[in-house]
Amino acid sequence: MKVIATVGRLLATTLFCVSAIAFTWQSAFLSNTSAMAAPAVNLIAAADVGNQVQGKANEDARRAKGFIRDTADKVEQTARKNAKRVEQATDDNGSFIERKAKRDTARIHKRAEEDAARTQKAVDKTKNAVERTVDNIKDAFN
């Protein structure tokens, strides 16, 4: 009895797998009949899609750079506000705390600029990598 059950399960599994393969194979050939009829049209469409991807990458890079610049400006603005508050709290007498606050403000400005430049450079590298990949894909279709 166990042997018959095992053979039955094996046959059912095999039939299921063959059906799945046949269904996948059939749908792969019938789903894109325009590719068989006019392959040049698909190549033109692929080039258009590639141009759209590159355009979107450029737009996203511009947005990211704007966001990075805004963030750096806000950090610098906050540092200036904090230095001014320390200055007001110490009655503008040139104390150690006031001098330290001014040094910290200068350091924060410098670091914010460096971080923004480094991040924007990384955004440019990523954008360039996307453009190279799209160009390589376009070349493969041509």
Secondary structure as the mmCIF struct_conf table of DSSP 4:
data_model
#
loop_
_struct_conf.conf_type_id
_struct_conf.id
_struct_conf.beg_label_comp_id
_struct_conf.beg_label_asym_id
_struct_conf.beg_label_seq_id
_struct_conf.end_label_comp_id
_struct_conf.end_label_asym_id
_struct_conf.end_label_seq_id
HELX_RH_AL_P HELX_RH_AL_P1 LYS A 2 LEU A 30
TURN_TY1_P TURN_TY1_P1 SER A 31 ASN A 32
HELX_RH_AL_P HELX_RH_AL_P2 THR A 33 ALA A 37
HELX_RH_AL_P HELX_RH_AL_P3 PRO A 39 ALA A 89
TURN_TY1_P TURN_TY1_P2 THR A 90 ASP A 92
HELX_RH_AL_P HELX_RH_AL_P4 PHE A 96 PHE A 141
#
